Amino acid sequence: MDLEKPPPGGHERQPDRRSDAEGCLTVAIRIPVRIVVLVLVVPVRLMWDALVVGGRVLRDTVLRPFGRALAWLGRALFVWPAVGLWRYVLVPVARGVAWLGNVLLVVAAVWLYRWVLTPVGHAFLWAARGVGTVLAAAGRGLYAAGAWLGRYLVVVPAIWLGRYLVVVPAIWLYTWVLTPVGRAIAWCGRGVAWCLGMVVTGVGTALYWTVRILLVLPALALWRWVLAPFGRGLAVVGREIGAALGHAWRIAGYVSLAVGRFLGTLFRLLVGDPARWAYRTLLTPVGHLVRDALWRPAAAGSRAVGRVVRQALADVRGSVRRARADVRRALFGEPAKKVPVDRREPSAAGARTLGSSTTALTKD
């Protein structure tokens, strides 16, 4: 008894193929191809990474600032003048032209349509309706008379003559002449078609077997025993070359990363560390000395001079203000003093309340 239950599809599960189940041709091709491809790809990857780094540096240090400068220059030379021309010249001129066109054309056209063309059109329409009513009545009368005369003088005799001179002979000809002749022709045509079909079937069968034997079977044998094995071999070689390119590109990436780190470390040891040491041990003390001995005293002196100058200017402004007030007082006299107005609330003694007697009748 089979204890393993088959899958729902009804087909037995195929065993998984082993990853190492490869032919000797694949194994013989893989290692040489990967070695050759690695040797060819590593310089290309190094050059590619160098170009990428150089392009990024060029983009960040040259192209992007240059592009921003060009964008600002383009806005300053083209966009802003165009916006100003549109906003402060073209739009007001267009609005003025639109208002003038509305006044000279639209308003005049509306007035002409409303007070001239509309009354004239109504009058013309009324006259046309009257003339049309008269012509329609006359036309209906003429049509009725013509229809009566045509019906009893032309139509009825034409129908009778057409029936007995055309329809009846045509029916007799179709029934007793054309139908038997057509049936005979159809029987002969079916016989000829059967003969032609047999001839064509025989010729087609002969051609089919001839083409099959001379072309199809040799082409099938060529495909099955020559082209298909050759294609499989090419597929194996191409697959291995692709896989080798992928492995070589990844390995070249690691090599390029190691080379880049080595060059960065070398640059740091030869340039960065000496520059940092010179900055920390030489330039920083000199800068601190210059700052403490020169810049700070100069800044303190400049601040003191500024305070003195501001105080002198304030004194000058006060003197000028007082002199102007003295001149105004000497020319126009003392200004009139305003009488202060008492805007406070009344006191409790002077205010009227409900408990106090302030009227003449209730005064004590």
Beta strands, then each sheet from edge to edge (+ up, - down):
end
